[in-house]
Amino acid sequence: MVLSSNWLQLQSSQTASESGKENEKRLPKTKKSPAATTDKHAGKGHKPVKVGKTLSKINKKDFGTKGGKKNIMTMVHSMTHEMELLEGQKTRNSAVLNAHSVDDLEKTLQTAVGDRGPSRALEVGKYVSLDCEFVGVGPGGADSALARATLVNYFGHVVLDIFVKPQEKVTDWRTWVSGVRPQDMQHAVVFSEAQERVAKTLENRILVGHSVAHDLQALFLSHPRTMIRDTSRHLPFRRKYAGGKTPSLKKLSKEILGLEIQGSEHSPIEDARATMLIYKSDRKEFERLHQIKFGSGGKHLK
């Protein structure tokens, strides 16, 4: 920083009157001479301080006069306005990102399951993935009742998707999780029909699911253990993603597929597809471990 000649003169006169090491470290409290007011920063015509200058460079007069306070407040208001604009931009960007995430999820699932054409879409194949949704019955909706059952094939195409009328009065639709609403019951089938249609689809096929025993129990169905592939019980997944415990489908989808699912209302179609994709991601190891556990009785069919 270049000092004015007046300031140098003032500093020289003050230095001459000082004595001792202690006095050299501070300036005497003397009134400034009139000549000091000719400093290039002084006077009514000096420019307002811009955002970005350090406090040490701001003239003391800015803090001691009404005009100075006005400049500081103007600067504060300006900074606040800029921060609000940036925050608003962040909010808009976040909203766009969330919208893109939903679109990306759907595109990823559609790409991964593959578009095999109408003829392949109608084929059930040897592998099916099952997912069910439940509503609450009984006091406070504490008990669960089957309300929807969905099956997709190896390529993710829906082969069965039915709403089921609960046998008891629904006391909690759990829509925020199940995605099931009262109006969905207008096209629902009775439990016995749903059970029969699911059982017929599962016959002689490998069932892929996540904690699939729970879904089978809700349907009052059984399936040969040698014909089940459960992603929640796959040892490599348990070790890698859950510290030896049971990983959630949401966790596996995020870690293995890079997909966010079950953000709010669950979609059994989405969950069944994600489960099939997770199985396919480590299919060879699934079958190798299955062969060790069950021998020839557990041979895969594809």
C-alpha positions as CSV (number, residue, x, y, z in Angstrom):
1,M,0.0,0.0,0.0
2,V,1.4,3.5,-0.9
3,L,1.2,6.1,1.9
4,S,0.4,9.8,1.2
5,S,3.2,12.4,1.8
6,N,1.1,14.0,4.6
7,W,0.8,10.7,6.4
8,L,4.6,10.1,6.1
9,Q,5.2,13.6,7.7
10,L,2.8,12.9,10.5
11,Q,4.4,9.5,11.2
12,S,7.9,11.1,11.2
13,S,7.0,13.7,13.8
14,Q,5.4,11.1,16.0
15,T,8.4,8.8,15.8
16,A,10.8,11.6,16.9
17,S,8.8,12.1,20.1
18,E,8.8,8.4,21.0
19,S,11.4,6.9,23.4
20,G,12.0,3.3,24.6
21,K,11.1,0.0,23.1
22,E,7.6,0.0,24.7
23,N,6.6,3.4,23.1
24,E,7.8,2.1,19.7
25,K,5.0,-0.5,19.6
26,R,2.1,2.0,19.8
27,L,1.3,5.5,18.6
28,P,0.7,8.4,21.0
29,K,-2.9,9.5,21.5
30,T,-2.4,12.9,19.9
31,K,-4.8,14.8,17.7
32,K,-4.2,14.5,14.0
33,S,-3.1,17.6,12.2
34,P,-5.4,19.2,9.6
35,A,-3.0,18.1,6.9
36,A,-3.9,14.5,7.7
37,T,-7.3,15.0,6.3
38,T,-5.9,15.2,2.8
39,D,-5.5,11.4,2.8
40,K,-6.8,10.0,-0.4
41,H,-9.5,7.9,1.4
42,A,-10.9,10.9,3.4
43,G,-13.5,13.4,2.5
44,K,-17.1,13.3,1.5
45,G,-16.3,12.3,-2.0
46,H,-14.8,8.9,-1.3
47,K,-16.3,5.9,-3.0
48,P,-18.3,3.2,-1.0
49,V,-16.4,0.1,0.0
50,K,-17.1,-2.9,-2.3
51,V,-17.7,-6.4,-1.1
52,G,-14.5,-8.3,-1.0
53,K,-12.3,-5.6,0.6
54,T,-10.8,-6.5,4.0
55,L,-12.0,-4.6,7.1
56,S,-8.5,-3.2,7.6
57,K,-8.8,-1.3,4.3
58,I,-12.1,0.4,5.3
59,N,-11.7,4.1,6.5
60,K,-12.6,4.6,10.1
61,K,-14.9,7.4,9.0
62,D,-17.2,4.8,7.4
63,F,-18.0,3.5,10.9
64,G,-18.2,6.8,12.7
65,T,-20.7,8.8,10.5
66,K,-24.2,8.3,9.3
67,G,-23.0,8.1,5.8
68,G,-20.6,5.4,6.7
69,K,-23.3,3.4,8.4
70,K,-25.4,3.7,5.4
71,N,-22.7,2.3,3.2
72,I,-22.2,-0.7,5.6
73,M,-25.9,-1.4,5.7
74,T,-26.1,-1.2,1.9
75,M,-23.3,-3.7,1.7
76,V,-25.0,-6.0,4.2
77,H,-28.3,-5.8,2.3
78,S,-26.5,-6.5,-1.0
79,M,-24.7,-9.6,0.5
80,T,-28.0,-10.9,1.9
81,H,-29.7,-10.5,-1.4
82,E,-26.9,-12.4,-3.2
83,M,-27.1,-15.2,-0.6
84,E,-30.9,-15.4,-1.1
85,L,-30.4,-15.7,-4.8
86,L,-27.9,-18.4,-4.4
87,E,-30.1,-20.3,-2.0
88,G,-33.0,-20.0,-4.4
89,Q,-30.9,-21.4,-7.2
90,K,-29.8,-24.4,-5.0
91,T,-33.5,-25.1,-4.2
92,R,-34.4,-25.1,-7.9
93,N,-31.4,-27.3,-8.7
94,S,-32.4,-29.8,-6.0
95,A,-35.9,-30.0,-7.4
96,V,-34.6,-30.6,-10.9
97,L,-32.2,-33.3,-9.6
98,N,-35.0,-35.1,-7.7
99,A,-37.1,-35.1,-10.9
100,H,-34.2,-36.4,-12.9
101,S,-33.6,-39.2,-10.2
102,V,-37.2,-40.5,-10.7
103,D,-36.8,-40.4,-14.5
104,D,-33.4,-42.1,-14.3
105,L,-34.7,-44.8,-12.1
106,E,-37.5,-45.7,-14.5
107,K,-35.1,-45.6,-17.5
108,T,-32.5,-47.7,-15.7
109,L,-35.1,-50.4,-14.8
110,Q,-36.5,-50.4,-18.3
111,T,-33.0,-50.7,-19.9
112,A,-31.8,-53.3,-17.4
113,V,-34.8,-55.6,-17.8
114,G,-34.5,-55.3,-21.5
115,D,-37.1,-54.8,-24.2
116,R,-37.5,-58.3,-25.7
117,G,-40.6,-57.6,-27.8
118,P,-44.2,-58.6,-27.4
119,S,-43.6,-62.3,-27.7
120,R,-41.0,-62.4,-24.9
121,A,-43.2,-60.1,-22.7
122,L,-45.9,-62.8,-22.8
123,E,-43.6,-65.6,-21.8
124,V,-43.3,-66.3,-18.1
125,G,-40.1,-68.3,-18.4
126,K,-38.3,-70.3,-15.7
127,Y,-37.6,-67.4,-13.3
128,V,-40.1,-65.2,-11.6
129,S,-39.8,-62.5,-8.9
130,L,-42.5,-62.0,-6.3
131,D,-43.3,-59.0,-4.2
132,C,-46.4,-58.3,-2.1
133,E,-47.9,-55.2,-0.4
134,F,-49.9,-55.2,2.8
135,V,-52.5,-53.1,4.6
136,G,-53.3,-53.0,8.3
137,V,-56.2,-54.9,9.9
138,G,-57.3,-55.3,13.5
139,P,-57.0,-52.8,16.3
140,G,-54.9,-49.9,15.2
141,G,-54.0,-51.7,12.0
142,A,-51.4,-53.7,13.9
143,D,-51.8,-56.9,11.9
144,S,-51.0,-57.2,8.2
145,A,-53.2,-58.5,5.4
146,L,-52.3,-59.1,1.8
147,A,-53.6,-56.4,-0.6
148,R,-51.5,-56.8,-3.7
149,A,-49.4,-59.5,-5.3
150,T,-47.0,-58.9,-8.3
151,L,-44.8,-61.3,-10.3
152,V,-42.3,-60.3,-13.0
153,N,-40.3,-62.6,-15.3
154,Y,-36.5,-62.8,-15.8
155,F,-36.6,-59.7,-18.0
156,G,-38.7,-57.7,-15.7
157,H,-42.0,-57.9,-17.6
158,V,-45.1,-58.1,-15.4
159,V,-46.8,-61.5,-15.7
160,L,-49.2,-61.1,-12.8
161,D,-50.3,-58.0,-10.9
162,I,-53.5,-58.2,-8.8
163,F,-55.1,-56.4,-5.9
164,V,-56.5,-58.6,-3.2
165,K,-59.5,-58.0,-1.0
166,P,-58.5,-58.5,2.6
167,Q,-60.6,-61.0,4.5
168,E,-60.8,-58.7,7.5
169,K,-61.9,-55.0,7.7
170,V,-59.0,-52.7,6.8
171,T,-58.2,-50.3,9.7
172,D,-55.1,-48.8,8.2
173,W,-54.4,-48.6,4.5
174,R,-50.8,-47.7,5.0
175,T,-50.9,-45.9,1.7
176,W,-47.8,-43.9,2.4
177,V,-45.9,-47.2,2.3
178,S,-48.1,-49.8,0.6
179,G,-49.4,-47.5,-2.2
180,V,-52.8,-49.2,-1.8
181,R,-55.9,-47.1,-1.7
182,P,-59.6,-47.9,-1.0
183,Q,-60.5,-47.3,-4.6
184,D,-58.1,-50.1,-5.6
185,M,-60.4,-52.6,-4.1
186,Q,-63.0,-52.0,-6.8
187,H,-61.0,-54.3,-9.1
188,A,-59.6,-56.5,-6.5
189,V,-60.0,-60.3,-6.4
190,V,-60.8,-62.5,-3.4
191,F,-58.0,-64.0,-1.5
192,S,-58.6,-67.6,-2.7
193,E,-58.4,-66.5,-6.4
194,A,-55.2,-64.6,-5.8
195,Q,-53.7,-67.6,-4.0
196,E,-54.6,-69.9,-6.9
197,R,-53.2,-67.6,-9.6
198,V,-49.9,-67.0,-7.8
199,A,-49.5,-70.7,-7.1
200,K,-50.2,-71.6,-10.7
201,T,-47.6,-69.1,-11.9
202,L,-45.0,-70.4,-9.4
203,E,-45.4,-74.0,-10.3
204,N,-42.1,-75.6,-11.6
205,R,-40.4,-72.2,-11.6
206,I,-37.5,-70.7,-9.7
207,L,-38.8,-68.1,-7.3
208,V,-36.6,-65.0,-6.8
209,G,-37.5,-62.7,-3.9
210,H,-36.3,-60.6,-1.0
211,S,-37.4,-62.2,2.4
212,V,-39.7,-64.1,0.2
213,A,-40.8,-66.4,3.0
214,H,-42.9,-63.5,4.3
215,D,-44.7,-63.2,1.0
216,L,-45.3,-66.9,0.8
217,Q,-46.7,-67.0,4.3
218,A,-49.1,-64.2,3.6
219,L,-50.4,-66.3,0.6
220,F,-50.5,-69.5,2.6
221,L,-48.3,-71.1,0.0
222,S,-45.1,-73.1,0.1
223,H,-42.4,-73.6,-2.5
224,P,-39.5,-76.1,-2.6
225,R,-36.4,-74.6,-1.0
226,T,-34.3,-75.8,-3.9
227,M,-36.4,-73.6,-6.2
228,I,-36.0,-70.4,-4.1
229,R,-33.3,-67.7,-4.6
230,D,-33.6,-65.1,-1.7
231,T,-31.5,-62.0,-2.1
232,S,-31.8,-61.2,1.7
233,R,-30.1,-64.5,2.5
234,H,-27.3,-64.5,-0.1
235,L,-24.2,-64.7,2.1
236,P,-21.9,-62.5,0.0
237,F,-24.5,-59.7,0.1
238,R,-24.9,-60.1,3.9
239,R,-21.2,-59.9,4.5
240,K,-20.5,-57.0,2.1
241,Y,-23.5,-54.7,2.7
242,A,-24.9,-55.6,6.2
243,G,-22.0,-56.8,8.4
244,G,-23.3,-60.3,8.3
245,K,-26.9,-59.3,9.0
246,T,-29.9,-59.2,6.7
247,P,-29.7,-56.3,4.2
248,S,-32.8,-54.4,3.2
249,L,-33.9,-54.4,-0.5
250,K,-33.5,-50.6,-0.4
251,K,-29.8,-51.0,0.7
252,L,-29.0,-53.6,-2.0
253,S,-30.7,-51.6,-4.7
254,K,-28.6,-48.5,-3.8
255,E,-25.3,-50.3,-3.4
256,I,-25.5,-52.8,-6.3
257,L,-27.8,-51.2,-8.8
258,G,-27.1,-47.5,-7.9
259,L,-30.9,-47.0,-7.7
260,E,-33.0,-45.3,-5.0
261,I,-36.2,-47.2,-4.4
262,Q,-39.0,-47.1,-1.7
263,G,-38.6,-43.3,-1.3
264,S,-42.3,-43.1,-0.3
265,E,-45.1,-45.3,-1.6
266,H,-43.8,-48.8,-2.5
267,S,-44.3,-50.2,-5.9
268,P,-44.4,-54.0,-6.0
269,I,-43.5,-53.9,-9.7
270,E,-40.5,-51.8,-9.0
271,D,-39.4,-53.9,-6.0
272,A,-39.9,-57.2,-7.9
273,R,-37.8,-55.9,-10.8
274,A,-35.1,-54.6,-8.5
275,T,-34.9,-58.0,-6.8
276,M,-34.5,-59.8,-10.1
277,L,-31.8,-57.4,-11.1
278,I,-30.0,-57.9,-7.8
279,Y,-30.1,-61.7,-8.3
280,K,-28.8,-61.4,-11.9
281,S,-25.9,-59.2,-10.7
282,D,-24.4,-62.2,-8.9
283,R,-26.3,-65.1,-10.4
284,K,-23.2,-67.3,-10.9
285,E,-22.3,-67.1,-7.2
286,F,-25.9,-67.7,-6.3
287,E,-26.0,-70.9,-8.2
288,R,-22.6,-72.0,-7.1
289,L,-23.5,-71.7,-3.4
290,H,-26.9,-73.2,-4.1
291,Q,-25.3,-76.2,-5.7
292,I,-23.0,-76.7,-2.7
293,K,-25.9,-76.5,-0.3
294,F,-28.4,-78.7,-2.1
295,G,-26.3,-80.7,-4.5
296,S,-27.9,-82.0,-7.7
297,G,-31.4,-81.4,-6.3
298,G,-30.7,-77.6,-6.4
299,K,-29.6,-77.4,-10.0
300,H,-30.8,-74.3,-11.8
301,L,-33.1,-74.4,-14.8
302,K,-31.7,-71.8,-17.1
